[in-house]
Amino acid sequence: MGELDPVERAAGNDGIYEVTDWEPRSLLDRIAVRAYAGAVTGSKWLVVLTAIAITIAIIGISGLDLVLEPIVSWLVVMSVMPALAIAAYLRYADVTSGEPIGLLVITFLLATVVAGFAAVINSIALRGLGGVAEQFGDLVAIAIFFYLVVGPVEESVKLLAVRLYAYPDERFDAVIDGAIYGAVAGLGFATIENAIYITDLIQSEGGLASSSQGALGGITASRAIAGPGHVLYSAIAGYYLGLAKFNADRAGPIVAKGLIVAAAFHGTYNLTVGPGSNALQDVSPLTGFSSVVVYVIGFQSIVGYYLYRKLRRYQRAYDEYDAGDPDLNPPPERTEFDP
């Protein structure tokens, strides 16, 4: 609860209209309420339409329309199967009422669209880091790029997909729901990212007809092991978003903490997957790709365990306090993020 105005304290917490308290009473008050609600809705549509425009531009530039080819669609689907499996498990692990398919599908689609924001920001930032590389070296520039650009930007974009639609919905009614919607947003992001990587390879090899099956299989496999990370990172950020929804007075810092943790995992993975897998190859009989697979599985297992502990703690509390009793579940408290 916020601090009280001196008059409100003296009046015994009794608010006085437009002196220490406010509620819609007059026609102008009701117009103001409607104007604010319209501005919030309009801003969301502006974000979505801008994201769609960027996505259309990316499709035109990168030849992403190749995804309509059956073989390419199949490769993209195969590349996201591990990520889909993790997202499905997280939904299964939801001890509450379960999330409606409609909200999950819309969150997935929004993530595929708003991913364009990350593509634009990452590209601009990458070009701007040339001077940093010249002055401080490539390693410093790469670390800055992964930790301060790629990680925060991509995790924020995925969380935006949740915030735009699912978050304000009354069916988003438990902290753990944030992890589920975050995971689905990560799945959507991984899907569009994998589609771009696969179509870029096809374009670079001169088209689908001239692309070798080995190269296509290799890129599909490499994207398949990268996809689960997107699901895990955004599930962590989403969990904190869910926590924020039920802690109105600390919502901002809670969301920030979730993004920091998710971005740190994301940046560390990007920075270490190359050197880590190379080191693993040097000290073991593993081949190049096998060492990457082992390293990725090991790293993501650590991330997955972190997320598992969060969810398991929630599940134990849910069971301990018999939270499944409908009489114990009042409507969720709105936060500063709600319209």
C-alpha positions as CSV (number, residue, x, y, z in Angstrom):
1,M,0.0,0.0,0.0
2,G,1.3,3.4,-0.9
3,E,1.9,6.4,1.5
4,L,-1.1,8.4,2.6
5,D,-1.5,12.1,2.0
6,P,-1.5,14.2,5.2
7,V,-5.2,15.1,4.8
8,E,-6.0,11.5,4.2
9,R,-4.2,10.4,7.3
10,A,-6.0,13.1,9.3
11,A,-9.3,12.0,7.9
12,G,-8.8,8.4,9.0
13,N,-8.0,7.0,5.5
14,D,-11.3,8.4,4.2
15,G,-10.6,9.6,0.7
16,I,-12.0,13.0,-0.4
17,Y,-12.9,13.2,-4.1
18,E,-10.2,15.2,-6.1
19,V,-8.5,16.2,-2.9
20,T,-6.9,13.0,-1.7
21,D,-8.8,10.4,-3.7
22,W,-10.4,10.0,-7.2
23,E,-13.0,7.8,-8.8
24,P,-15.0,8.3,-12.0
25,R,-18.1,10.3,-11.0
26,S,-18.7,12.9,-13.6
27,L,-19.1,12.6,-17.4
28,L,-15.6,14.0,-17.8
29,D,-14.3,11.4,-15.4
30,R,-15.9,8.6,-17.5
31,I,-14.5,10.2,-20.7
32,A,-11.0,10.2,-19.1
33,V,-11.3,6.5,-18.2
34,R,-12.4,5.6,-21.7
35,A,-9.7,7.7,-23.2
36,Y,-7.0,6.0,-21.1
37,A,-8.3,2.6,-22.0
38,G,-8.4,3.5,-25.6
39,A,-4.8,4.8,-25.5
40,V,-3.6,1.6,-23.9
41,T,-5.4,-0.6,-26.5
42,G,-4.3,1.7,-29.3
43,S,-0.6,1.5,-28.1
44,K,-0.8,-2.3,-28.1
45,W,-2.2,-2.3,-31.7
46,L,0.5,0.1,-32.8
47,V,3.2,-2.2,-31.4
48,V,1.7,-5.2,-33.1
49,L,1.1,-3.5,-36.4
50,T,4.7,-2.1,-36.4
51,A,6.0,-5.6,-35.6
52,I,4.0,-7.1,-38.5
53,A,5.4,-4.4,-40.9
54,I,8.9,-5.3,-39.8
55,T,8.2,-9.0,-40.2
56,I,6.9,-8.5,-43.7
57,A,10.0,-6.6,-44.6
58,I,12.2,-9.3,-43.2
59,I,10.3,-11.9,-45.2
60,G,10.9,-9.9,-48.4
61,I,14.5,-9.3,-47.7
62,S,15.5,-12.8,-46.4
63,G,13.3,-14.9,-48.7
64,L,11.4,-16.2,-45.7
65,D,8.5,-17.0,-48.0
66,L,10.5,-20.2,-48.7
67,V,8.9,-21.5,-45.5
68,L,5.8,-22.2,-47.6
69,E,7.7,-24.9,-49.4
70,P,6.7,-28.2,-47.8
71,I,10.3,-29.4,-47.4
72,V,11.3,-26.2,-45.7
73,S,8.2,-26.2,-43.5
74,W,9.1,-29.7,-42.4
75,L,12.7,-28.7,-41.6
76,V,11.5,-25.8,-39.5
77,V,9.0,-28.0,-37.6
78,M,11.7,-30.6,-37.0
79,S,14.1,-27.9,-35.8
80,V,11.7,-26.8,-33.0
81,M,10.6,-30.2,-31.8
82,P,12.9,-30.3,-28.7
83,A,11.7,-26.8,-27.8
84,L,8.1,-27.8,-28.3
85,A,8.7,-30.8,-26.0
86,I,10.0,-28.6,-23.2
87,A,7.1,-26.1,-23.6
88,A,4.6,-29.0,-23.5
89,Y,6.2,-30.4,-20.4
90,L,5.9,-27.1,-18.6
91,R,2.3,-26.9,-19.5
92,Y,1.8,-30.4,-18.1
93,A,3.6,-29.3,-14.9
94,D,1.1,-26.5,-14.3
95,V,-0.7,-27.6,-11.2
96,T,-3.4,-24.9,-11.5
97,S,-6.3,-24.9,-13.9
98,G,-4.3,-25.2,-17.1
99,E,-3.9,-22.5,-19.7
100,P,-6.5,-22.2,-22.6
101,I,-5.2,-23.1,-26.0
102,G,-6.4,-19.8,-27.5
103,L,-4.2,-17.7,-25.2
104,L,-1.3,-20.0,-25.9
105,V,-1.7,-19.9,-29.6
106,I,-2.0,-16.1,-29.7
107,T,1.1,-15.8,-27.5
108,F,3.0,-18.0,-29.9
109,L,1.9,-16.0,-32.9
110,L,2.7,-12.7,-31.2
111,A,6.2,-13.9,-30.4
112,T,6.9,-14.8,-34.0
113,V,5.8,-11.3,-35.0
114,V,7.6,-9.2,-32.3
115,A,10.8,-11.1,-32.9
116,G,11.3,-8.6,-35.7
117,F,12.1,-5.9,-33.1
118,A,15.0,-8.0,-31.8
119,A,16.3,-8.6,-35.4
120,V,16.4,-4.9,-36.1
121,I,17.9,-3.8,-32.7
122,N,20.5,-6.6,-32.8
123,S,21.6,-5.7,-36.4
124,I,21.9,-2.0,-35.5
125,A,23.9,-2.7,-32.3
126,L,26.2,-5.2,-34.1
127,R,27.2,-2.5,-36.6
128,G,27.8,0.0,-33.9
129,L,30.2,-2.3,-32.0
130,G,32.9,-2.1,-34.6
131,G,34.6,0.8,-32.8
132,V,34.5,-1.2,-29.5
133,A,36.2,-4.1,-31.2
134,E,39.0,-1.9,-32.6
135,Q,39.7,-0.3,-29.2
136,F,39.2,-3.1,-26.7
137,G,39.3,-6.3,-28.8
138,D,36.8,-8.7,-30.3
139,L,36.2,-10.6,-27.1
140,V,35.0,-7.4,-25.2
141,A,32.8,-6.4,-28.1
142,I,31.3,-9.9,-28.4
143,A,30.7,-10.0,-24.6
144,I,29.0,-6.6,-24.7
145,F,26.9,-7.7,-27.7
146,F,25.7,-10.9,-26.0
147,Y,25.2,-9.6,-22.5
148,L,23.9,-6.1,-23.1
149,V,22.2,-6.4,-26.4
150,V,21.2,-9.9,-27.5
151,G,20.2,-11.3,-24.1
152,P,18.2,-8.3,-22.8
153,V,16.6,-7.5,-26.1
154,E,15.5,-11.0,-27.1
155,E,14.2,-11.8,-23.6
156,S,12.3,-8.4,-23.4
157,V,10.8,-9.1,-26.8
158,K,9.6,-12.5,-25.8
159,L,8.1,-11.1,-22.6
160,L,6.4,-8.4,-24.6
161,A,4.6,-11.2,-26.5
162,V,3.1,-12.3,-23.2
163,R,2.4,-8.8,-21.9
164,L,0.5,-7.8,-25.0
165,Y,-2.4,-10.3,-24.7
166,A,-2.2,-13.1,-22.1
167,Y,-1.0,-11.1,-19.1
168,P,-4.1,-8.8,-18.7
169,D,-6.4,-11.7,-19.3
170,E,-8.3,-12.9,-16.1
171,R,-7.3,-16.5,-17.0
172,F,-3.7,-15.6,-16.3
173,D,-4.5,-16.3,-12.7
174,A,-1.5,-17.8,-11.1
175,V,2.2,-17.0,-10.8
176,I,3.2,-20.2,-12.5
177,D,1.1,-19.2,-15.5
178,G,3.8,-16.7,-16.4
179,A,6.3,-19.5,-16.9
180,I,3.9,-21.3,-19.2
181,Y,3.2,-18.3,-21.4
182,G,6.9,-17.3,-21.3
183,A,7.8,-20.8,-22.6
184,V,5.3,-20.6,-25.4
185,A,6.7,-17.1,-26.4
186,G,10.2,-18.7,-26.4
187,L,8.9,-21.4,-28.7
188,G,7.4,-18.8,-31.1
189,F,10.7,-16.9,-31.1
190,A,12.7,-20.0,-31.7
191,T,10.4,-21.0,-34.6
192,I,10.8,-17.8,-36.5
193,E,14.5,-17.6,-35.8
194,N,15.0,-21.2,-37.0
195,A,13.0,-20.4,-40.1
196,I,15.3,-17.5,-40.9
197,Y,18.5,-19.5,-40.4
198,I,17.2,-22.4,-42.6
199,T,16.0,-20.1,-45.4
200,D,19.2,-18.1,-45.3
201,L,21.2,-21.3,-45.8
202,I,19.0,-22.2,-48.8
203,Q,19.5,-18.7,-50.3
204,S,23.2,-18.8,-49.8
205,E,23.4,-22.1,-51.6
206,G,21.5,-20.8,-54.6
207,G,18.0,-22.0,-53.9
208,L,16.2,-25.1,-52.7
209,A,17.0,-27.2,-55.7
210,S,20.8,-26.8,-55.3
211,S,20.9,-27.0,-51.5
212,S,22.6,-30.2,-50.3
213,Q,20.6,-32.5,-48.0
214,G,23.6,-32.7,-45.7
215,A,23.8,-28.9,-45.2
216,L,20.1,-28.7,-44.6
217,G,20.2,-31.5,-42.1
218,G,23.1,-29.9,-40.3
219,I,21.5,-26.6,-39.9
220,T,18.2,-28.2,-38.8
221,A,20.1,-30.2,-36.2
222,S,22.1,-27.2,-34.9
223,R,18.9,-25.1,-34.6
224,A,17.1,-28.0,-32.8
225,I,19.7,-28.0,-30.0
226,A,19.5,-24.2,-29.8
227,G,15.8,-23.9,-29.6
228,P,15.2,-25.2,-26.0
229,G,17.3,-22.4,-24.6
230,H,14.8,-19.8,-25.8
231,V,12.0,-21.7,-24.1
232,L,13.9,-22.0,-20.8
233,Y,15.1,-18.4,-20.6
234,S,11.7,-16.9,-21.4
235,A,10.0,-19.3,-19.0
236,I,12.2,-17.9,-16.2
237,A,11.5,-14.3,-17.2
238,G,7.8,-15.3,-17.5
239,Y,7.7,-16.8,-14.0
240,Y,8.9,-13.5,-12.6
241,L,6.3,-11.7,-14.7
242,G,3.6,-13.9,-13.1
243,L,5.1,-13.1,-9.7
244,A,4.9,-9.4,-10.5
245,K,1.2,-9.7,-11.4
246,F,0.4,-10.6,-7.8
247,N,2.8,-8.2,-6.2
248,A,1.6,-4.8,-7.4
249,D,3.9,-2.7,-5.1
250,R,7.0,-4.4,-6.4
251,A,6.0,-5.3,-9.9
252,G,8.7,-3.3,-11.7
253,P,11.7,-4.7,-9.8
254,I,10.4,-8.2,-10.0
255,V,10.0,-8.1,-13.8
256,A,13.5,-6.5,-14.0
257,K,15.0,-9.3,-11.9
258,G,13.4,-12.0,-14.2
259,L,14.8,-10.3,-17.3
260,I,18.3,-9.9,-15.7
261,V,18.4,-13.6,-14.8
262,A,17.1,-14.8,-18.2
263,A,19.4,-12.4,-20.1
264,A,22.4,-13.5,-18.1
265,F,21.8,-17.2,-18.9
266,H,21.1,-16.3,-22.6
267,G,24.3,-14.2,-22.9
268,T,26.4,-16.8,-21.1
269,Y,25.2,-19.5,-23.5
270,N,26.0,-17.4,-26.6
271,L,29.4,-16.4,-25.3
272,T,30.5,-19.9,-24.1
273,V,29.0,-22.4,-26.5
274,G,31.8,-22.1,-29.1
275,P,34.8,-22.1,-26.7
276,G,33.1,-24.5,-24.4
277,S,32.4,-27.1,-27.0
278,N,35.9,-26.7,-28.5
279,A,37.5,-27.3,-25.1
280,L,35.3,-30.3,-24.6
281,Q,36.4,-31.7,-28.0
282,D,40.1,-31.1,-27.1
283,V,39.8,-33.2,-23.9
284,S,37.5,-36.0,-25.1
285,P,37.0,-38.3,-28.1
286,L,33.9,-36.4,-29.2
287,T,33.6,-35.0,-32.7
288,G,32.9,-31.3,-33.4
289,F,29.1,-31.5,-33.5
290,S,28.9,-34.1,-30.8
291,S,30.9,-31.8,-28.5
292,V,28.4,-29.0,-29.2
293,V,25.5,-31.2,-28.4
294,V,27.0,-32.4,-25.1
295,Y,27.9,-28.9,-24.1
296,V,24.5,-27.5,-25.0
297,I,22.7,-30.3,-23.1
298,G,24.9,-29.7,-20.1
299,F,24.4,-25.9,-20.1
300,Q,20.7,-26.1,-20.6
301,S,20.4,-28.7,-17.9
302,I,21.7,-26.2,-15.5
303,V,19.2,-23.6,-16.7
304,G,16.4,-26.2,-16.6
305,Y,17.3,-27.2,-13.1
306,Y,17.1,-23.5,-12.0
307,L,13.6,-23.3,-13.6
308,Y,12.6,-26.6,-12.2
309,R,13.4,-25.5,-8.6
310,K,11.2,-22.4,-9.1
311,L,8.3,-24.4,-10.4
312,R,8.7,-27.2,-7.8
313,R,8.7,-24.8,-5.0
314,Y,5.5,-23.3,-6.3
315,Q,4.0,-26.8,-6.7
316,R,4.8,-27.8,-3.1
317,A,3.3,-24.6,-1.8
318,Y,0.2,-25.2,-3.9
319,D,-0.3,-28.6,-2.4
320,E,0.7,-27.6,1.1
321,Y,-1.9,-24.8,1.3
322,D,-4.6,-26.7,-0.7
323,A,-4.6,-23.8,-3.2
324,G,-6.8,-25.9,-5.5
325,D,-9.8,-25.1,-3.3
326,P,-11.8,-22.5,-5.4
327,D,-12.9,-20.7,-2.2
328,L,-9.3,-19.8,-1.6
329,N,-8.8,-18.1,-5.0
330,P,-10.0,-14.5,-5.1
331,P,-9.6,-12.4,-8.3
332,P,-5.9,-11.4,-8.9
333,E,-4.8,-8.0,-7.8
334,R,-4.0,-5.6,-10.6
335,T,-0.6,-4.1,-10.9
336,E,1.0,-1.0,-12.4
337,F,1.2,-2.9,-15.7
338,D,-2.5,-3.4,-16.0
339,P,-4.8,-0.9,-17.9
